[in-house]
Amino acid sequence: MKASKSQSKDVATEYDFVLAEVDKIIATTEARIEDQRRQTRVMAADFDAGIKAVAELDEITTALEKLKSYRAQLVGNKAELEHFRIP
């Protein structure tokens, strides 16, 4: 009977050890998942900000091109006016 109790105790000890290891793996995995969630949120926020920045850059670039075109028209009109100016 002693062998049987000893074996039961060894099995219980091994079971506890395995259970503790599984608990550690679960805790580590949960922590990694939470960390990954945080990183994903940061990346998503950065991505959204990046998309908005690109859209704003496109708008500013378009506005700049319009301003340059308008300036060229003004300069061209001034040259035309000076050409037709009566001394």
CORDA-V875781 format. One record per residue. PHI is phi in radians with two decimals (* if undefined). PSI is psi in degrees with one decimal (* if undefined). D_CENTER is the distance of its C-alpha to the mean C-alpha in whole Angstrom. Layout:
BEGIN
PHI|PSI|D_CENTER + PHI|PSI|D_CENTER
END
This chain:
BEGIN
*|-31.0|63 + -1.05|-40.8|62 + -1.09|-38.7|60 + -1.15|-43.5|59 + -1.15|-39.9|57 + -1.12|-42.8|56 + -1.14|-40.6|54 + -1.08|-41.2|53 + -1.14|-41.4|52 + -1.12|-41.6|50 + -1.13|-42.4|48 + -1.13|-41.0|47 + -1.13|-44.5|46 + -1.12|-40.8|44 + -1.05|-46.5|43 + -1.07|-41.0|41 + -1.10|-47.6|40 + -1.09|-43.8|38 + -1.07|-41.9|37 + -1.11|-41.3|36 + -1.12|-41.8|34 + -1.10|-41.8|32 + -1.06|-40.6|31 + -1.11|-43.5|30 + -1.11|-41.8|28 + -1.08|-47.1|27 + -1.09|-42.6|26 + -1.12|-43.0|24 + -1.13|-43.3|22 + -1.06|-41.6|21 + -1.13|-41.8|20 + -1.13|-39.5|18 + -1.10|-44.6|16 + -1.11|-41.7|16 + -1.09|-42.2|14 + -1.12|-38.3|12 + -1.07|-45.3|11 + -1.06|-46.5|10 + -1.10|-39.8|8 + -1.12|-42.2|6 + -1.09|-41.9|7 + -1.11|-44.9|5 + -1.12|-39.9|1 + -1.13|-42.5|4 + -1.12|-43.3|5 + -1.11|-39.1|4 + -1.11|-46.9|4 + -1.06|-43.4|7 + -1.11|-39.1|9 + -1.13|-42.4|9 + -1.09|-43.6|11 + -1.12|-41.6|13 + -1.10|-41.0|13 + -1.13|-41.8|15 + -1.10|-43.5|17 + -1.13|-39.8|18 + -1.08|-42.1|19 + -1.07|-43.2|21 + -1.11|-44.6|23 + -1.13|-41.3|24 + -1.09|-43.0|25 + -1.09|-44.2|27 + -1.10|-40.7|28 + -1.09|-43.9|29 + -1.09|-39.6|31 + -1.12|-42.7|33 + -1.09|-42.1|34 + -1.10|-41.6|35 + -1.11|-44.8|37 + -1.08|-42.4|38 + -1.08|-43.5|40 + -1.08|-38.5|41 + -1.12|-41.6|43 + -1.11|-44.6|44 + -1.12|-42.5|45 + -1.12|-42.5|47 + -1.12|-38.1|49 + -1.12|-42.4|50 + -1.11|-41.5|51 + -1.12|-42.9|53 + -1.09|-41.8|54 + -1.16|-33.4|56 + -1.15|-37.1|57 + -1.63|2.0|59 + -1.18|137.8|60 + -1.59|126.6|64 + -1.25|*|65
END
